Amino acid sequence: TAQVHPKLLTEALVECAVKRGAVLRKAVVSGLVYADAARTQVSAVELQTRDDTTGETTIEQLPADKVVLCLGPWSPQAQQWLPKGAVPHIDGERHHHIVLKPEQQITDHCLFTHCMGTFDT
């Protein structure tokens, strides 16, 4: 067990992914698009982007056949995008968790620190 700063960890993971060819898209997910009327197969994720200079909102569909929902405390919002009964009740947590599988064995020692002052956000 260890503690990490969630913002710094997220930024480091995104930076690493982008260096390996991933594309970062900054948008708001507003829903899922289904390929069939029974809503059994996802075909796209609906994204809303806002132009900071004009304030204009654009909606686009990002093709996808698999979607992973990682919304934390906003998970209940996804219930409206999914077919009724598709997933059990979802609750978000107030804490962050990450599980890593290191390439090399690590010791069972742990260091907990307390930072004085504030972090820039």
N, C-alpha and C positions, 0 to 999 in steps of 0.2 A: 504494500500500500504506500502510496505517495500522493502528494498534492501538487497540482499544476495550476497555473494561471490560465483559465479557459481561452481568453482572447489571444494570448501569446501562443498557446498551443495550436489554436485554429489557424492563426496566421502562418505559423511554421509549416503546418500540414498543407495548406493551400500553396505556399511558396514552393514546396517540394513537388507537389503534383503538377504545378504549372511548368516547372523546370523539366519535368518528364513528359510534357506534351499535352496536359489537360488544359482546358479553356475555362476560365472563370467567368460565369455569367451572373451579374448582379441584377436580380429581378425579384418580384413577389410572385409566388405560386398562387394562382387564383382558382385552380381546379385541375381535374383530370379529364381527358377526352377519351371516349371509348369507341372501339371499332364496331360494336354491335349494340342493338337496342337493349339487350339483356344486361349490359354493362359487365361482361365477363372478361373482356380483353382490352387493356389500355392501349391506345394508339399514340397519345401525346400528352404532354404536360402543358397546361395553359399558363403563360407568363405575362405579367404586367410590368412594363418598364416606364419610367417617367423621365422625360428630358429635363434636366436641371435648369436649362436656360429658358425654355419656352413653357415649361409646366405641362406639356402635352403628354398624355398617357397612351402608350401603345400596347396592344394585346397581340401576342403571337403564340404559336403552338410549336413546341419543341418535340419532335418525334421521339417516342419511347415505347418499348414493349414491356419493360420492367421498371418499376418505380420503388424506391426505398424511402419510406417516410421516417424522418428523424427530426421531429418537431419539438421535442422536450415538452415544456409546459403548454405549448400551443397545439399539442396532439389532438385534443377534442375538435379543433377546427376542421381536421381532415375527415371527420365523420360525415360531413355533408358531401364530400367528394366521392364517397364509397357507397356501393350498394348496401341497402339495409341488411344488417346481420353478417356482413362480410368479415368484420373483425370484432373481437370483444371490446368492451368499454376500454378506452385508452385514458390513462392518467399520466400527466407529466410529473417530473420530479424537480425539486428545487436544487438539486445537486448535480454535478457533472461526473460522468464516469467514462473511463477509457481503459481498454484492455489491450496490451501490447504483447506480442510474442517476440522476445529478443532473439537475435541470431546467435548470441553467445550467452552462456550461463552467467547469471548475475548473483550477487550475494543476497542474503536475506537481511542486510542492514538497511536502515531507513533513516533519513535525516529530515526532521521537521524544523522549519525556520519560521520566524515571525518578522515580517518586513515592517519597518518603521516608516511612516509617511504615507503618501498616496501614489497610486499608479496613474499614469496618463491614460485616458481612454479615448 
